[in-house]
């Protein structure tokens, strides 16, 4: 009697526990299926529908067995295994979706600041003590007006503007004692830093306004070929910060032919700068000063193409991926020693960890063709990373790779498009053939800079034949030739 009572209690407990497990499984399955169909995950060869059918079938079988009080142990084991599998799948899918959303989080705007600055040892500590400021109204009128309007509203102070030819000229006049205060746009500070590496220590900012610049929505591609603008920056602030772009690569991808063309335009290429650059000729890197849109429009105009998406890479943190991938191998065509890390790179196949890769992509002074060779080295490293990321090896450190990408990339490619690329890769398989090209030109020191009119800068006068050749190659990859 006692034994039967004990068995009945055990049976009731199993029945109740199975009901709880079924409820938990249904909740997990609902969340998982929502994400799968919301973001079109595994939407190839009806895999997502088959997966959904299997999940629903398991739930119905469990419900039938529980309702009829049959095969309680089998039901328990089946539900436990299904819950574990669903949980693991949900974690993986959620990680991917969270990463995609994080990379998109700041893609529709860029941030920067504009300030009133005085000498570090100046007795002036507030804009109310000023009657005027020096600023380059011809090249940055809109931002300067935003700052002055904000000061007028918040401080009830109407400041007069003494014009200067550039922010660098304004800074020089401050150092010379010709003016008491200047306006300083944060994105132009890199330009000042080229001539005055310690410039930040010589000034203090007494008023600052934070600003944002809207970035255009992506130009969705209707076929299996598209262009991505890869902008390499090296900033210590948020990746959304407006900054010069030291790496400018157009990645042309054709999913059908499995070809990727990496076209590098040297940072010093002398081209018409769009948007804030007023289509005046300057070095390409200065386009980034006016926001990522300006860089995009400049390259679109130069090559006669649409750039469907952009990706901004903080190179210092992006290259940390290399350690997670077990290093990368590149073919080095000239012997050199890098200033960063003092690494020696012989001719031939070179294995790089993240620090060595940083030295490899930063160096230009030790290379025969300077910035042109540096661009080619950057292509080699990016190509090696792409090959590793599209291989099964990348799955070994999936979690860490997701975290690393989150910290180093900003893109406007929608999560659904990212998933579509993964789906296509799952169906077709195989590795991409990566082709690298770069725009050629002739170095000159006598060409005027729109952003820095008072400076004599190195520029690369574009070779029109090289430009036409690259236009044709991009078009051929897009058309599947």
Steps between C-alpha positions, in 0.01 A plus 500: 500500500777738602702410191202568270439837669863591451481403133185711456675800655800450273270468198312820591828684552627386159171605342516847659869537417434404137224763478744764629765386252249513213400855596868603515570334163205679336618839633857442377375375164276803451788739567734304273251477212419871532868591453549245220208634294545866598858505369461229229758277670561173309246616241655277236372172354207522745733420791324751727158348420631147556651608832171662605309184404733281709463729803120501472496121451704448819260723694195312366651158577584613854150644546342173378714284731439727802124516436479122476743445790724282287877451469576747778873427510530520121308830504731632775817412307359631169399834653830543687703439184271729298529777759880476501512509118252791481689693769833465320341599169326797662825622658683479166224672303456766766875570500503543124195728501635704792832545320329608178280748686799633695700556182199689364429695818692815406507452123253778424704775664854617569600694809746785549539817706581865445657720766630840597866463599755730663864455595557255786642772727237760408307669782186474287279222632158583359361620167338792683850651527536509121375743239621310192647172376708408196358235268510382134148600394563428133572129551285411805231766519210270595666347806641833617152653481356212706758566771448877507120462502527260792722743691256783433208291626661339805745775604320806362825594331528619140855441378651671199697279257841593365553296184800271441589288199495171694492349848877460479539871421271586792709279731820670384351843567408386852856384568637828363277704731311656209167383637371406845272216398427274205228263389624142469314218327611165648524330161755758379728444797674213320604747232648735759672203664700437182696823559456530877499150659467652850228749404246367753731587792530862390128582510197461722141478384269731692177419318404191302191399306448136402364451149379214283488464123232285336626224272300394195309171499661207312435456129366144497622277219237306306740232374783282622767767445561812706765749611608566858711801597755395763634794694796435729538736791720497806312698761503470878144629535172331402503346154213734409737798534561701184862459398734484204503170316851359458380189317254530210407170338209417272404136552309377194331169579334263253338210685429302184852502356658485848725793420600793719687799357679724752572839341719730707501873444806649675426742782710766321314468167423852375128491415190725516361472853120482515257662746691717751799501266292696244639278220837669538810285449674374810653180631242225545563453872365852561155388374454320833508836675158576356353165603483149353244618241758737353748214457230282344382769257860589409578140401165453326570807287857390432416147381146558367346235728254458785642402837220292649634474854787625711709348777730707719779302662700611799815329376669465838214297647397333172841342458465331841277259309816352354602341831155341533542358149839352584693761303498567126748438218582765240745509213742789549665628183759735654717481810440771761501580871195668654518805723211358704650217704826500303396177328715367214310354205702295247394436143272200459226339707467671840289382794353790700346532843290810581790723609715403203204559269456849644864576421456347155195715405618825658845521345554721195830684552711183457319397181616577146167652392395638837124525546432297186688201640339549840158478334600174332617361836167597655323313221709190566412495870129569442493230231664251740246584773207460258629157396533390864158638601326309219663172597388237752796599722316816606237292683758398763498848657152610392414682825830689522488594131148639544619714793807621313296602195257684726776720636670581171243537221217739418285421196168597345445154350163384643496177708272339240761563230777353716288188557427480127875494431547219753209307346649534153838381626337199668329401175789555260792425730858543386744785548502834324770599254636833623654737243685813609554819302610855582475838334830626363628855475794738525610662826510881514554768765369802309124430490271716721297348783146628558499397868856617567570787257798624701688168488718334241378140498593186314229417243461216252392631160274227363605317184189517272591170329522322834164648600330379182646152540363474854157625391488220242611234751236602753234492228616155383477351851155652548384349168648160579771503236 
